[in-house]
Amino acid sequence: MKTPEDALPPILSHKDHHAPSAFTPESLLREARRQKSAAVEPVPAICLLDPDGDIVWQLKAEGRAVRHDGWVCYHTDLHVFDQEGLTIGVVGSAVGASFAVLVAEELFASGCRLLISITSSGQITPLQAPPYFILIDRALRDEGTSYHYLPPETYSQAPAALLDLLDGAFDELDVAVLRGATWTTDAPFRETEQAIDVMRGRGLLAVEMEAAALYAFAAARNRSVICFAHVTNQMGWIEGDFEKGEANGSADALSIVVQAARRLMQGS
């Protein structure tokens, strides 16, 4: 016989979204600094999540990325680079909703003011041939992390004020930046044809693994986060899929990061 506790799955039960966290990123970072004998050293105000790691790899190959010794996260390295007069911190290979939000929490606790995520994604609605980019304005919450930050709803929304500031920001770039909604999933290898058809019917443009959780975190914590999907593939359905362009797409991605950061930091 089911008890009242069994009426909802655990991810939806016993959640008080207004209650303070018992375990905070500040306390973790404090103890990490103690263990590593590291001084408090703020991260750059502008930070970038690079789940694929291609941007970090390219920057390191060019000798442009310097490891941030004050970043004491147990799971990642933070590198710092300069791009067109901006100093940016970047964390690579933080793939998936829970990992991305863990890193986001620690970045904002360490001095970040604006977080940009650019993640590789699969095409759902064929607007044009990949690769191209999507400024994600909302993401369907088919993952777990967002439900720890916000009550259940179908979508996580991008911060409206940030979207307004980015209106027209990419018109002069030699790369396509569209705007629309994506599907955030925890299980890319469990995307079925039926599910993809449903998502296409909802008008979703691409599938990725982080945006819904990052936007839920942003709303719950009142943080400035904006997410882009780099549509690079048709989920392996064609020969020669997953091609990103020059330098594995890092050149185009960084041009978008610079344009977004300039608009958003000036407007903050």
Secondary structure, 3 states (H helix, E strand, C coil): CCCHHHCCCHHHCCCCCCCCCCCCHHHHHHHHHHHHCCCCCCCCCEEEEECCCHHHHHHHHCCCCEECCCCCCCCCCEEEEEECCEEEEEEECCCCHHHHHHHHHHHHHCCCCEEEEEEEEEECCCCCCCCEEEEEEEEEEECCHHHHCCCCCCEEECCHHHHHHCCCCCCCCCCCEEEEEEEEECCHHHCCHHHHHHHHHCCCCEEECCHHHHHHHHHHHCCCEEEEEEEEECCCCCCCCCCCCHHHHHHHHHHHHHHHHHHHHHHC
